Amino acid sequence: MKIYTKSGDRGETGLLGGGRVRKDDARVEAAGEVDEANAAVGAARALLADGELDAELGQVQEWLFHVGAELASPHDGRARAAVPAIDPAWTERLERAMDRWDAELPALQAFVLPGGTAAAAALHLARATCRRAERRAVALAGAAAVEPAALVLLNRLSDFLFVAARVANHRAGRAEPLWHPRAAR
């Protein structure tokens, strides 16, 4: 099976369930941003030495494929039944992990700058990428039907990635870079 089909050479792509749209369609933009967030999570995982964080992030990548399928599938499309549901329990799992991790972290006293270890910096980049994916999904939801659980998951995921970055720095014994607004003057 060839990877390339040449069917998108004129700026269009196929949606799950059939139909073709321009590659700058809101549905394609949203699904593409989720794909980019998934790739950023994968890049962060490649830098991690922490088995617990890696396992949680591996599960997140699976869930992001579900979100991408949701966003790439019109609700009236014929493949809609084949799109796996987004389980609200996934968001609850993210919340439980954040609560566990918060218990081991020092209280926040200032805004955290992205950085620290390479893994933490990559997790911060994944967080920012996830926020962009969420904005594109919200924009799509303003024009077309989107499963609300997808939006909730993306919102919570960016919080999760922030806490994961803090945990990566903490477990590595690396101080978090903090924002000191008066120092910039």
C-alpha positions as CSV (number, residue, x, y, z in Angstrom):
1,M,0.0,0.0,0.0
2,K,1.4,3.4,-1.0
3,I,1.4,6.2,1.5
4,Y,0.7,8.9,-1.1
5,T,-2.5,9.0,-3.0
6,K,-2.2,12.2,-4.9
7,S,-5.9,12.9,-4.1
8,G,-4.9,16.0,-2.1
9,D,-2.8,17.6,-4.8
10,R,-5.5,20.2,-5.5
11,G,-5.8,21.4,-1.9
12,E,-8.7,19.1,-0.8
13,T,-8.8,16.1,1.6
14,G,-11.3,13.4,2.5
15,L,-13.2,13.4,5.7
16,L,-14.0,10.3,7.8
17,G,-17.2,9.0,6.5
18,G,-16.8,10.4,3.0
19,G,-16.9,13.8,1.5
20,R,-14.1,16.1,0.5
21,V,-13.3,19.6,1.8
22,R,-10.6,22.2,1.3
23,K,-7.5,21.5,3.5
24,D,-8.1,24.9,5.2
25,D,-11.6,23.8,6.3
26,A,-12.3,24.3,10.0
27,R,-12.7,20.6,10.5
28,V,-9.4,19.8,8.9
29,E,-7.7,22.6,10.9
30,A,-9.0,21.3,14.2
31,A,-8.1,17.7,13.5
32,G,-4.7,18.8,12.2
33,E,-3.9,20.7,15.4
34,V,-4.9,17.7,17.5
35,D,-2.5,15.7,15.4
36,E,0.3,18.2,16.0
37,A,-0.5,18.1,19.8
38,N,-0.2,14.3,19.6
39,A,3.2,14.6,17.9
40,A,4.3,17.1,20.6
41,V,3.3,14.7,23.3
42,G,5.3,12.0,21.5
43,A,8.3,14.2,21.3
44,A,8.1,14.9,25.1
45,R,7.8,11.2,25.8
46,A,11.0,10.5,23.9
47,L,12.8,12.8,26.4
48,L,11.3,11.3,29.5
49,A,13.0,8.9,31.8
50,D,10.0,8.7,34.2
51,G,8.0,5.6,33.6
52,E,4.8,6.9,35.3
53,L,4.7,10.1,33.2
54,D,5.5,8.1,30.1
55,A,2.6,5.6,30.7
56,E,0.2,8.4,31.3
57,L,1.3,10.3,28.2
58,G,1.0,7.1,26.1
59,Q,-2.6,6.9,27.1
60,V,-3.1,10.5,26.3
61,Q,-1.8,9.8,22.8
62,E,-4.4,7.1,22.3
63,W,-7.1,9.5,23.5
64,L,-5.9,12.2,21.1
65,F,-6.5,9.9,18.2
66,H,-10.1,9.5,19.3
67,V,-10.4,13.3,19.5
68,G,-8.9,13.7,16.0
69,A,-11.4,11.1,14.7
70,E,-14.2,13.0,16.3
71,L,-13.1,16.3,14.8
72,A,-12.5,14.8,11.3
73,S,-15.9,13.2,11.1
74,P,-19.1,15.2,10.3
75,H,-21.9,14.2,12.6
76,D,-24.1,13.5,9.6
77,G,-21.4,11.4,7.9
78,R,-21.9,7.7,7.2
79,A,-18.8,6.7,9.2
80,R,-20.1,8.4,12.3
81,A,-21.0,5.1,14.0
82,A,-17.4,3.9,13.6
83,V,-15.9,6.9,15.4
84,P,-15.0,5.8,18.9
85,A,-16.8,7.7,21.7
86,I,-14.8,10.1,23.9
87,D,-15.3,8.8,27.4
88,P,-15.7,11.6,30.1
89,A,-13.9,9.2,32.4
90,W,-10.7,10.1,30.5
91,T,-10.9,13.7,31.8
92,E,-11.5,12.4,35.3
93,R,-8.4,10.3,35.0
94,L,-6.4,13.3,34.0
95,E,-7.8,15.2,37.1
96,R,-6.9,12.3,39.4
97,A,-3.3,12.3,38.1
98,M,-3.0,16.0,38.5
99,D,-4.3,15.8,42.1
100,R,-1.8,13.0,42.9
101,W,1.1,15.0,41.4
102,D,0.0,18.3,43.0
103,A,0.5,16.6,46.4
104,E,4.2,16.1,45.7
105,L,4.9,19.5,44.2
106,P,5.7,22.7,46.0
107,A,2.9,25.3,45.9
108,L,3.0,27.7,43.1
109,Q,4.2,31.1,44.2
110,A,4.8,32.7,40.7
111,F,4.1,32.0,37.1
112,V,6.2,29.2,35.7
113,L,8.2,29.9,32.5
114,P,8.5,27.0,30.1
115,G,11.8,25.3,30.6
116,G,13.9,23.3,33.1
117,T,14.8,19.9,31.9
118,A,14.5,19.0,28.2
119,A,11.5,16.8,29.0
120,A,9.7,19.6,30.9
121,A,10.4,22.1,28.2
122,A,8.9,19.6,25.6
123,L,5.9,19.1,27.9
124,H,5.3,22.9,28.0
125,L,5.5,23.0,24.2
126,A,3.0,20.2,24.1
127,R,0.8,22.2,26.5
128,A,0.9,25.2,24.3
129,T,0.2,23.1,21.2
130,C,-2.8,21.5,23.0
131,R,-4.2,25.0,23.8
132,R,-4.0,25.8,20.1
133,A,-5.8,22.6,19.2
134,E,-8.5,23.4,21.8
135,R,-9.0,26.9,20.2
136,R,-9.4,25.3,16.7
137,A,-11.8,22.7,18.1
138,V,-13.8,25.5,19.8
139,A,-13.9,27.4,16.5
140,L,-15.2,24.3,14.8
141,A,-17.8,23.8,17.5
142,G,-19.1,27.3,16.7
143,A,-19.9,26.2,13.1
144,A,-20.6,22.5,13.3
145,A,-21.5,19.7,15.8
146,V,-18.6,18.6,18.0
147,E,-18.8,16.2,20.9
148,P,-18.6,18.4,24.1
149,A,-16.5,15.7,25.8
150,A,-13.7,16.4,23.2
151,L,-13.6,20.1,24.1
152,V,-13.5,19.3,27.9
153,L,-10.7,16.7,27.3
154,L,-8.6,19.2,25.4
155,N,-9.1,21.8,28.0
156,R,-8.1,19.6,30.9
157,L,-5.2,18.1,28.9
158,S,-3.4,21.4,28.7
159,D,-3.6,21.7,32.5
160,F,-2.4,18.1,32.8
161,L,0.6,18.8,30.5
162,F,1.5,21.8,32.6
163,V,1.4,19.8,35.8
164,A,3.4,17.0,34.1
165,A,6.1,19.5,33.1
166,R,6.3,20.6,36.8
167,V,6.5,17.0,37.9
168,A,9.3,16.3,35.3
169,N,11.4,19.1,36.7
170,H,10.6,18.3,40.3
171,R,11.5,14.6,40.0
172,A,14.7,15.5,38.2
173,G,15.6,17.9,41.0
174,R,15.6,20.9,38.7
175,A,14.2,24.2,39.9
176,E,11.4,25.6,37.7
177,P,12.1,28.8,35.9
178,L,9.8,31.4,37.3
179,W,8.6,34.7,35.9
180,H,9.8,37.7,37.8
181,P,8.0,40.7,36.2
182,R,10.0,43.3,38.1
183,A,13.3,41.8,36.8
184,A,12.4,42.6,33.2
185,R,12.3,46.4,33.8
